[in-house]
Amino acid sequence: MKILKPGLVLLVIIFLITPTGLKAQSVERSTLQRATLPQLVEYALQNQPKIKQALLDEEIGERDINSALSGWLPQINANANFNHNLKQAVSPLTMGGETTYITMGTKNSSGITVQADQQLLNAGLIQATKSAKYFPEQHELNTENQSINTIVEVSKAYYDILTSQEQLQIIIENIARLEKQFQDAKAQFDVGLVDKTDYQRAQISLSNSKADKKRTEELLIYKYAFLKSVIGYNPDADLTLSFDGQEMERNVLLDTTEVLNYQNRVEYRQLLTSKQLQEINTNYNKLQFMPSLSGFINYGWAYNHDEFSELYSRSFPSSVVGLRLSIPIFSGTKRIQEIKKSQLLEERIDLDIENTKNQINSQYELAMASYKANLNDWRVAAENVELSEDVYNTIKLQYDEGIKTYLDLMTSETDLRTAQLNYLNTLYSLLSAKLDVQQALGTVSLNQ
């Protein structure tokens, strides 16, 4: 069964970074090397256990419906019996004032009957027929919901690794600068131009940066393991990723004027389907007052003989065709109570729908506010990176000329690294917020 179904706005947010509609190539379980986000998402939709379970639930649901509807088909059964009378029944027969006792039947008897029953009017089967449309839809919506959650989770894990990779690169570049500064400060100290505090400060900063590098590398190991788990990938297999940071930065913008439509949210549609099923259940309880009607036809063979060896030497066939009508008259107040209960459940679902709409609206407002705030933070962080680079380059030249102190140089270098890391953090937060907005809007889809 396919995950994507006609008419469903379904799944894959992967085109956040490929809005031109780049199609992900099919990936095998052992080929995730230099994988892009579209490939990771496709792999997750094929191999994530939760997605597989949801698809199995769809198939199970179809079997349940087919099983329920099979009651409309003829039900054919065969029965056979054998009886040996240890003591035969005796019946009195009175004629002309005299009573004679007659032994009834034979010592051995047997019978075979084949009967076909056909339901013509049945409340349970009527309910199954009306529900046949909605149960598969319910399972499909569950698959869609699981898929959307998986796409968002995979995308965030991918962006988290991307951010950490970029952070690691910044730290490596910073270590290279600090090593040069340490060597320069040490050389100046050796010739007596500066005291030892300059190169000691450089050594402290260098050690801290190396510790940051180690911490980031260790966290990357976990983040790769987490990504493998959310896509259903073999934890012992190698996984490498392909990044396009510039393309990602060009596609962080979102249409903030899009109107929230509750119908786009799978959770809302799930509740609407539950409401329809509950209405069908209410009607079913009302149909319990209706009689049931079925037809039947049978054919049987009877065998009788005192001697077992001769029992099946002769048969006495018989056949019956007819209708069976069952009229419910009184069952306490059970049917009335069930109707009232079902109607109350309808009201409860209505309240669930109202509450869900409120939650969706709140989620959307929070996601949009977070996106706008992160968008502003990202723009400010980008400006700060440029300013910090200019400041660092200027102070570095002034330090080399002996105008600025080493403390000024270290401060500007720290500001530059902080600005670069803040930029990456705000970029990840912005991408995550964009995913949250799209999920709140219910616009997570294959083609964006």
Disulfide bonds with the S-S distance in Angstrom:
none
